[in-house]
Amino acid sequence: MEDNIEIEISETNRGNERIIINKKHKFNFSFQRKDKSKIYRCTEYKTLNKCKSLIILNDKKEVLKYESLHNHLEKEIDVSISVAEHKIKEEIKKNSIPMDIKPKHIFNAISQEMGLIYPEYSTIRSQIIRNINKQFPPNIKCFDDIPIESEYYKTKRNENFMIFKNTDLIIFQSPFQAYLFSNYHKNIFADGTFYAAPKFSYQLFITRTYVGEFNMFYTTSISILKSISNAAKKVFPNINIKYCVWHYKRSLEKQKNILCYHEVKNNNDYLTNNASESYNSYLNNIFPNKPLFYKLIYILKEEENLSYNDYQRRAKGNWKKKQKIFSATDEIKILIENYKSKEINLFYNGCNRNELIKLWKECLIDLNDININLK
C-alpha cells in the first residue's frame, strides 16, 4: 500500500459517495461489508479500461487497503472538477436563501482555496445552477397550493409583502408601495403580462404610478391571476376605468396604417402606457421561460427594494446625475433623432418623396462631418 495517501471526500451528481485519491484518481462507492468498512472502485472500472484499482475505508474514513492498479492516465483536471463541484455544493447548502447565492462569487472563493489546478467557470456553471435550484422550496404546481403565510413573503426590510389572497388572485404590495399608491394615485398605469406569470396562473397584473417631483415611475402592486378575467376589475373592484390605453393605442396604430404607409412616432405622453409595458418587458427578459413561483417572488422583492432605495435617495436630494460627456455615438444618435423629428413634421405637412430624400441626404452629409471631425 502506498504511503502518504491524501484522501478527499466528494460525491457523484446523484449524491453517492466518492473518494478522491492524491487529487489524481476518483473512486465511487461500491458496497459496504459486515464490519461496516466500505469498498470504493476506480471510476474506470465500468469502462473499457476495466481498472481494478480499489480502496477500502473503515467507518472512520481510515485506509485499510489500497490497490493502485491503474491502467489509464491520471485525470487531474477531471478530478479537480469533481472536487470543485462538491465543495461548491456544500457551500450552497450553508445558505438558507438560495436566490441570494451568486454562482461566480462561490466559484472564485473555492478556486482560491483549491489552488492552481482548477476547472474553468464555464465547465461547472450548469452544475452550480442545478445545485442552487435544488435548494429552492418545492415548486407551486397549482394556484390552490400557494401558501397564505411564508418566510418568502417578507421584504428585505422584514415587512409584509403579500397583502391579499383568495381563490382567484394573490396581491403583493409592500408598505412602501402602498404609500406610493396612496400619495400618487392621480394616474395609475396598469398592464398585464402572460410570459412572466407562473405556469399554474394566467396573468401577472402590474400597477405603476408616476412621481412627478422625481420624474420617475414606481411599481405599486403586483398580482398573480389564476384564470382569464377582467384583471383590473378584480384587483380594483370599485375603480372607474376610462379606457384601456393599450387597446386605444392599438386602434390608433391600425387607423394610421390604413391612412398611410409611413411609420409615425407618437409622442403624446397622455396616450402611452410605456410605464407598465416597459416594466413587463423587463420581467419577460429576466424570465425566458415561465418562472418558478418563489423565484418570481424573490425577483419582485429585489425590484421593490431597488425602488425603495431609489426613492429614499431622491427624497434626500441625491438624485441629480452628473452632466453627461457626449461621445461620438451620442452625437450620431442625437443627430438621427433630430432628423426623424424633421421627417415627421414634413410628413404631417404633406411632403412628397423628393423632399424626404433630400432630408436624409442632408443627414448623411452631417454624419460624414462627424466622422471627419473624429479623424
N, C-alpha and C positions, 0 to 999 in steps of 0.2 A: 504494500500500500504506500502511496506517495506521502511524503511528509509535507507539512505546511499547506494543507488543503484549505483554501478560502471558500467558504460557503455563503451564498446569499439566498434568501427565501423570496420566491416570486410566485406567480400563478398564471395559468393559461387564460385565454379570453373567456372560457366557460367557468372560470372560478376554481379550477382544480389546482392542487399544489404543484409547484415546480421548483426545482433546485438548480442554482447556478454554481458551477464549479470553476474557480480561478478565473472568472469573467471570460471563459472561453467556450464552455460547453453547457448545454441545457439538458436537464433530466426531469421527465414527467413522472408523477406518482403512478405506480403500477398496482401494488396491493399491500395490505398490512398482514403481518404474521401474528401468531397467537401470543407471542411475547411483546406485542404492540410495536415492534420495530417495523419500519416501513422501507419498502424497496422501490427505488426510482430507476427507470431505464432511460438511456440516452434517447433524445427525440428523433435520432436517425434509426432507431430500432425498427420502426414500421415502414421505413422507406426501402429503396433498392439497396442501400448500403447495409442494412440489417446489422447495424452496430450492436455489439454485445456488451458494451460498457454498462456498468450499473454501480449504484451506490446504496448502501444500507445505513439508515439512521435509526437511533433509538428514540424514545419518546421525549428526550431532552435535546434532540437535534444534534447529537454527537455521532461522529462517524464510526460505525462498526466495521465496515468493509467498503473498499473502493477498488473496483476493477477497471483500470483505464485501458480499454482495448479498442480505442477509437480507430476506425479505418477510413476516416474522412478528414478534411481540412478543418482547422479551428474556425469558428464563426464569431469573431469578436463583435462585429457590427450587429449581427443578428441578436447576439446575447445582450448587447447594450440597449437595443430596442425593447427587449423583454423586460430588462431591469427598470428602464425608464418608465415604461407603461405601468409597471407595478407600483413604483414609488409615487407616480402621479395619481394613480388610482387611490392609494392610501391617503394622499394629501387631500384629494377631493372629498373623501369620506369624512374628514375632520370638519368640513364646512357645513353648517346646518342649513344655509340658504344657497342651493346650487346655482341659482340665477346670478348670484354675485361673483361667481368664480370666473376669473379671466384666464383662459387656457394658455395664452402666451406668457403671462406672469408666472404661472406654475412651472411651465416648461423652462423658463430662464432660471428659476430658483433651483430646480432639480439638476439642470445641466451644469451649473456651477458646483454643485455638490458632488457630481459624478466625475468631473474632471475632463480630460482630453477626449477620450473615446465616448462619443455621444451622438445619437442619431439627429438628423435634421428635423426641424419642427414639422415640415410638410409630411414626413413619413409616419408620424404618430398623431397628427392633428385629429384625424377622423376618430381614432380610438379614444382620445381625450374627450371629444364631444359626446361619444357614446357613453362614457363613464359618467359624465356630468348629467346626461339625460336620465340615466338610471337612478340618480339621486332625487329626481323630481317626485312629487306626490303622485299617487295613482291618477291617471288622466280621467277627466269627467267625460262620460260617454253619452249621457242624455241630460236634458235640462233639469229633470227632477232630481238628479244626483248632486246638483250644486248645493253645497252646504250653506246654511244660514250664518254660521259662525266659522271663522278660520283665522289662523295666525297670519295668513296672507292678505287679510282684509285690513291691514294696518299700514299707514303711510310711514315714510322714513322718520316722521316726527311723532310716531306712535299714536296717530289719530285714526279714527274710524274712516274707512274708505267706502265700504258698502253700506248704503242707506236704505235700500228697499228691495224686496224680492217677493214675487207672487208666482203663479203658475205660468205666466206669460212673459215676464221680463225681470231682469235684475239691473238695478241702477247703482253706479259707482260715482260718488261725489265726496271730495274731502271738504273739511270746514273752510279751507281757503277758496275752493271752487264755489262753495255755497255763498261765501262773502262776495265774490265777483258777480255771481248770478243775481244777488240781492241789490248790489250797488251799481251795476252797469247793465240793467235789464231793458234799456230803451230799445236796443236792437239785438236780438238773439238770433244767431245764424245756426241753422241745423242742417245736417245731411247724414245720409246712411251709406254704409259700405258693406258689401256682401263678402268681399275677398278676405278681409281681416277678421271675420266672425268665425268662432269655433265651429267645428263640423256639426255639432248637435244643435246649433242655432241657425237662425235665418239671416239676421242682420245685426250689425253694430251701428247704433244710432248715437251721434255725437252732436253736442251743442257747444257753441263758442260765442264769446262776447267781445266787443271792441272797447278797449280802454283808451279814450281819446287823448288824455294828457301824456300818455306814453307812445301813442300811435302803434299799439300792439293788440293782437288778438290772443285771447287765452281760452283754453278749454274749460267749460263749466260743468259738464257731466258726460258720462259715457254709459250707454245702456246696451245690454245684450237682449235681443228679442228672440223668442222661441220660434215663431212662425210668421207667415205673411200677415201683415196687418197695417193699419194706418199708424205708423210709428209715432208721429208727432202727437196724435190724439191719445195714444196710450201713455206716453211719458208725461204729457201735459193735457189732462182731460178737459180742463176749463179754459184752455187758451183759445184766442181768436186768431185763426190763421188767415192772413190776407191773400196770399198766393204762394205757390211753390216756385222759388226763384229758378231752380234747375230746369223745371219744365217750361217756365217762361222764357228762359234763355234759349232752350232748345227750339221752342216755337219761333223765336226771332231768327235763329240760325237757319231754319228751314225756309222762312219767308225771304231771308237775304239771298239764299241760294237760288230761289225761284226768280227773284228780281234781277240778279246779276250773276256773273261768273267770276267775280273777283272777290277775294277774301278781304273783309274789312275788319279791322281790330276795333272791338267795342270797349271804349274807355270809360263808360258810365259806371262809376263806383256804386251807384244805387241799384244796379241791375246785375250784381255779381254775387256769387256765393263761394268765391275762391277761398274765403276764410276757413270754411269747413272742408271744401273739396281738396285743398292742398294738404290739409292735415290727414285726410283719408288716404290720399295718395302716398303720404309719408308712411302711414301704418302699413299700407299694402306692400311697400318696398321692404319694410322690416320683416314681414311675414310672407315669403314667396309662396308658402302653402298655408292651408288652414292652421292657425296656431293652436297649441295646447292651451287649455283654459288657464292654468296657473302661470304659464309663460306670458300670456296676454295680460293678465292682471299685473304681473311684475313690470312689464314694459309700460303699462298705463301709469303705474305708481312712479316709475322713474321719470316719465314725462311730466307728471304732476309736480314732482319735486324740482325739476328744472324750471318749470313755470313759476313756482313759488319763490325760488331763489332769484329769478329774473325780476319778478315784481318787486320784491323787497329791495333789490339793488337799485332799481329805477326810482322807487319811492324815496330812497335816501339821496337821490340826485346823482348817483354814479352810473348814469346810462348814456351819457354823450360819448359817441365814438370819436376817436382821433380822426382828423382830416385825412382823407384817403389820398395817397400819392398815385396819380393815374399813370398806368403803364401804356405801352403802345396798343396792347389788346383792348384796354379800356377805351382808348381814343377811337379805335375802329368800331367797337360796339356802339358807342355814343353817336358816331357819325352815321352808322347804318340806321339806328333808331330815328335819328332826325330825318333821314330821307324817307323812311317808312311813313312818318307823320306827314311829310310833304306829299307823298303819294296818296294818302288818304284824303287830304284836302283837295288835291287835283281831281280825285275820283268823285268826290261829292259835288264839285263844281262842273262836272260834266266834261272831263278831259277826253281827248282822243288818244289813240295808241301812240302816235308820234311824240306827243308830249311826255308820255310815260317813258318812252325810250330815251328821250333827251335827258329826262331827270336822272335816270340810272347811269347814263353815260357820264354826267357830271359827278355822280357818286364815285364811279371808277377812277376819275381823274383825281378827286380828293384823296381816295385811298392810295393812289400812286404817290401823291405828295407826302403822305405819312410815311410810306416806305422809303422814299428818298431821304427824308429827314433822319431816319434811323441809321443810315449808312455813314 
